[in-house]
Amino acid sequence: MIKVLFVCLGNICRSPLAEAIFEHKLKNHNLHTKFFSDSCGTSDYHIGELPDERTIACAEKHGIPIKHRGRQINRVDIREFDYLIAMDRSNQKNIQNLIDKSGIKNKQVYLIRDFQPDADDPEVPDPYYGGSESFEEVYRILDDAIDHLLQQLRQENQIYA
């Protein structure tokens, strides 16, 4: 089983939405037995909290179930997950620092938009201080980026189901 971890700062906006979109696409393509996904934050600001209500509303608007409680990334995540996927450079750097401290070798941290060939910006903007339109923009970015991510993961891991 291929393990994918989506990471943002607080784990209440971008990364739980990315996880929910990814899981929804897996179920739609009958790939849910091939992958495991989760999300977390690099900070401890929202441990145990539900996603932001605007994240939940955006997911529901698109028919995507979202069930998650905020948590912080840890060394077990670094060891266990095959793909560590950050929403922005700051969190990518924080994850890399954790990898360096853990001594685990050969781990790469991707930006989610690395998989999006036509991305106009390498980062997913943090919608926390915006309104519902900011969350909708993040949804559109993640929906497209995850399509490309899933396509690449299937090719790299020779999953043709």
C-alpha positions as CSV (number, residue, x, y, z in Angstrom):
1,M,0.0,0.0,0.0
2,I,1.3,3.4,-1.0
3,K,1.2,6.0,1.8
4,V,0.7,9.7,1.1
5,L,0.8,12.4,3.7
6,F,-0.4,15.9,3.0
7,V,1.0,18.7,5.2
8,C,0.2,22.3,5.9
9,L,0.8,24.5,8.9
10,G,-2.2,24.0,11.2
11,N,-3.9,21.0,9.6
12,I,-7.3,22.6,9.5
13,C,-7.5,24.1,6.0
14,R,-5.4,22.9,3.1
15,S,-4.0,19.5,4.1
16,P,-7.3,18.0,5.4
17,L,-9.0,19.3,2.2
18,A,-6.2,17.7,0.1
19,E,-6.6,14.4,2.0
20,A,-10.4,14.4,1.5
21,I,-10.1,15.2,-2.2
22,F,-7.5,12.5,-2.7
23,E,-9.6,9.9,-0.8
24,H,-12.7,10.9,-2.8
25,K,-10.8,10.4,-6.1
26,L,-9.4,7.0,-4.9
27,K,-12.9,5.8,-4.2
28,N,-14.2,7.1,-7.5
29,H,-11.4,5.2,-9.4
30,N,-11.7,2.1,-7.2
31,L,-8.1,2.6,-5.9
32,H,-8.8,2.9,-2.2
33,T,-7.2,-0.5,-1.5
34,K,-3.9,0.6,-3.2
35,F,-3.3,3.8,-1.2
36,F,-3.4,5.1,2.4
37,S,-3.5,8.9,3.0
38,D,-3.5,11.2,6.0
39,S,-2.8,14.8,6.7
40,C,-1.1,16.8,9.4
41,G,0.4,20.1,10.3
42,T,3.9,21.2,11.1
43,S,2.6,23.3,14.0
44,D,0.8,22.2,17.1
45,Y,-1.8,25.0,16.9
46,H,-4.9,22.9,16.2
47,I,-4.2,19.4,17.6
48,G,-7.4,17.5,18.0
49,E,-9.6,20.1,16.3
50,L,-11.9,19.5,13.4
51,P,-11.1,21.2,10.1
52,D,-12.0,24.9,9.7
53,E,-15.7,25.2,9.2
54,R,-15.0,26.9,5.8
55,T,-13.0,23.9,4.8
56,I,-15.9,21.6,5.7
57,A,-18.4,23.8,3.9
58,C,-16.2,23.9,0.7
59,A,-15.8,20.1,0.8
60,E,-19.5,19.6,1.3
61,K,-20.3,21.9,-1.6
62,H,-18.3,19.6,-3.9
63,G,-19.8,16.4,-2.4
64,I,-16.6,15.4,-0.7
65,P,-16.8,13.9,2.8
66,I,-14.2,15.2,5.2
67,K,-13.5,13.6,8.5
68,H,-10.3,14.6,10.3
69,R,-8.8,15.8,13.5
70,G,-5.8,18.1,13.5
71,R,-2.5,16.5,14.3
72,Q,1.2,17.4,14.1
73,I,3.7,15.6,11.9
74,N,6.2,13.4,13.8
75,R,9.1,11.1,13.1
76,V,6.9,8.1,12.7
77,D,5.3,9.9,9.8
78,I,8.7,10.6,8.2
79,R,9.5,6.9,8.4
80,E,6.2,5.4,7.4
81,F,4.9,7.6,4.6
82,D,6.2,7.1,1.0
83,Y,5.2,10.6,-0.2
84,L,5.4,13.7,2.0
85,I,3.6,16.5,0.3
86,A,3.7,20.0,1.6
87,M,1.3,22.8,0.6
88,D,4.0,25.5,0.6
89,R,7.8,26.1,0.8
90,S,7.7,27.0,4.5
91,N,6.1,23.7,5.5
92,Q,8.4,21.9,3.0
93,K,11.4,23.4,4.9
94,N,9.9,22.4,8.3
95,I,9.4,18.8,7.1
96,Q,12.9,18.7,5.7
97,N,14.3,19.9,9.1
98,L,12.5,17.1,10.8
99,I,13.9,14.6,8.4
100,D,17.4,15.9,8.9
101,K,17.0,15.7,12.7
102,S,15.6,12.2,12.5
103,G,18.5,10.8,10.5
104,I,16.2,9.1,8.1
105,K,17.8,9.0,4.6
106,N,16.4,9.1,1.1
107,K,13.2,11.0,1.9
108,Q,12.0,13.6,-0.5
109,V,9.5,16.3,0.4
110,Y,7.3,17.4,-2.5
111,L,5.2,20.5,-3.0
112,I,1.7,19.5,-4.1
113,R,2.0,21.8,-7.1
114,D,5.1,20.0,-8.3
115,F,2.7,17.6,-9.8
116,Q,0.7,20.3,-11.6
117,P,2.5,21.0,-14.9
118,D,0.8,24.3,-15.6
119,A,1.0,25.7,-12.0
120,D,1.4,29.5,-12.0
121,D,2.7,29.4,-8.4
122,P,4.6,26.6,-6.6
123,E,2.5,27.1,-3.4
124,V,-1.1,26.6,-2.4
125,P,-2.1,29.9,-0.7
126,D,-3.3,29.6,2.9
127,P,-7.0,30.5,2.9
128,Y,-7.2,30.9,6.7
129,Y,-7.5,34.7,6.7
130,G,-9.7,34.9,3.6
131,G,-13.3,34.2,3.0
132,S,-15.2,31.4,1.3
133,E,-13.7,32.5,-2.1
134,S,-10.2,31.8,-0.8
135,F,-11.2,28.2,0.2
136,E,-12.8,27.7,-3.2
137,E,-9.6,28.8,-4.9
138,V,-7.7,26.3,-2.8
139,Y,-10.2,23.6,-3.7
140,R,-9.7,24.3,-7.4
141,I,-5.9,24.2,-7.1
142,L,-5.9,21.0,-5.0
143,D,-8.5,19.3,-7.2
144,D,-6.3,19.8,-10.3
145,A,-3.0,19.1,-8.6
146,I,-4.3,15.9,-7.1
147,D,-5.5,14.7,-10.5
148,H,-1.9,15.0,-11.7
149,L,-0.5,13.6,-8.5
150,L,-2.7,10.5,-8.7
151,Q,-1.8,10.0,-12.4
152,Q,1.9,10.2,-11.5
153,L,1.6,7.9,-8.5
154,R,-0.2,5.3,-10.6
155,Q,2.5,5.5,-13.3
156,E,5.4,5.3,-10.8
157,N,3.9,2.4,-8.9
158,Q,2.5,0.6,-12.0
159,I,-1.1,0.7,-10.8
160,Y,-3.4,0.2,-13.8
161,A,-6.7,-0.8,-12.0
